[in-house]
Amino acid sequence: MARISGVDLPKKKRVEYGLTYIYGIGLHASRQILDATSIDYNKRVFELNEADVAAITKEIRENHMVEGDLRKKVAMDIKALMDIGSYRGIRHRRGLPCRGQKTKTNARTRKGKRKTVGAA
């Protein structure tokens, strides 16, 4: 089993898709990593040897921000928006959608369970 950036990759999947289990690596970044390390996309995770895993780990460490560091950066960016009082920061603080969606009838995921007002 390959363990990269603290994540166990699924054994039976192709490496190309297995790398996407790491937070911050999508399919495009996965293919870039495999191109840089010259590993075949169609290889399965269980077929990787120690040298392949080390090469992938080195490439990710040098050129990509993943897992804990990326989560911390995203959280700090949102906190910065809230601190400067921008519109997006205010929407984050109130727990409302911040990308322009309407909230009269939708946005239940962000707003939570309905709170009925004035029902007697």
Order of alpha helices (4+ residues) and beta strands (2+ residues): beta-beta-alpha-alpha-alpha-alpha-alpha-alpha
